[in-house]
């Protein structure tokens, strides 16, 4: 019986489930096109979604702490729109490169304050701010697009690190290393897990629960600001509807990476691997000439399946004491 439990515990590990998902996506993509397995094609594909991957890094910590932010795509857009409007007013882009990240952090703090001070679910609050931030973006720049950025600023997706890896993808990986260290090797990381496991126990143990959550919302917002900066450079413009459903990709990535929706469990590297799986899945759909509506439907279906599958496995683990 013990051997059977050990075997089940092994095959139900999040890493193995991710590996199976990876293999399935590879099979699906390679059947569509032989170009799918071209490394350069896949690396270039990461630049299309790396902004969302960057957001997913601190988003993982936020979800481990038992909170969620569904306004991330709108925060990205509003940060970019504020930055763009200020640029048209004559503020130097060098200054705005830093300011855009700050704007994102401030919007994250708004979310954090609303969640903490009202006591309402972060799910409910950020659904509201998702619409609010998107609407403010449209108020700022209207229905069209605004560009005209300096030549040196545009085309970040063409910048390469070591001549091979897209620079934005390298930024994503560097952030993953930093946040993985923070989560697994520092007191702050341990408090994040403690809050997600049981915030009341963490509070009575001396953990500054509210301050930690506020910092996490600010970190997610700052990542949105950085992602907004990259999107401005990549598209060479700002629009109110860029990444309009991006929060879905972020949530799918983090949940697929093994982070529990209820908090207390998750890893950065699980989210990183899941990001590449989502990128490959998206790339395969583009090769199959799926239009944007089909892609959104597939991502939505994937999110439902991931949540249902994760819940079934987690319940089975608890029932059979395999955690």
Phi, psi and omega in degrees: 000319179297320179295321179297318178296321179296319179295314179297320180297324180291312185285343179263010177294143181301323182298319181290322178298319176297319180298319178296316178299319179299313180298318180297319179293319178299315179298314180300312182292319182291333177286335179281316183206142177289339179288346185300324184273006176288120185300318181297322178297316181293320178295320177294326180295331180297331182293340181285337186231004187296332177302319180288327176295320178299317177297323184296338181294299177290335177301326177299315178297319180298318180289325176299326179282002176088014179240169179214154178227102180272004180263009189301318181294322178290325176296317175305310184294315181294321176300316180294320181291318177299315180299317181295316179299317179295325178296319179293341178270000175104003178287132182299141181296329178301320178289319184290337177299324176279319184299324181299319178294320179295318178302316179299317179298320179295320177294324175296321178296322176303313177301313181299316179298316180297318180294313185288316185284329180271336183076006179279162178298139177297333177298313181292313182301313186282341169295320177294313181290336175302312179289320180299309182295321179294319178295319178297325177298318180291324177298320184291315187238003177075198184275345182270200178238153179233127182224228180077029181285162178301150182300322182293338184276330187283158172076037181299334180289348177266351179285137183239140173262127182060020177072005185230309187267129176306137185301322180293325176293323177295320176300316178303314182291321178296316177299322179298317179297314181297311183288331176295319177296314180301316185289322187260343188238000185237163177299320180302317179299319179294325178292327178298313177297319182296317180296317180292327180287315178194101186294327180292315177298318179299318180298313181288346176271001177099007179281133177281082188299310184295317179296321179295315179295321178299316179297321180295317177297321178295321179295318177297317178298318178298320177296323177296321177297316177297317178296323177297321177297315179295322180292323176300317181291319183291315181274347183060031179190172172235139175224155183287342185249018177292137182054044186299331178243025185298332180299332179295315179297320181296313180296316178301315181300312184289318179293317179297330180285359175102004177284131181284135179299330181273356177092172177087356185208138177152162178219154177294316185291333172298317178293323179296312179298318179297325177301313180293328176294316179297318178299315180295322178296314178297317180298320179295323179292325177293320178296330179276004180061033173290131176285174187299326182293318178295321179297317178298319179296318180294319178295318178298317178296319178299319179299316179298314181297319180298315181294317179295313182297317179297320180294319179298314181295317181296318178296321179294319178299314182294317181298323183256012177055048182256359183288000000 
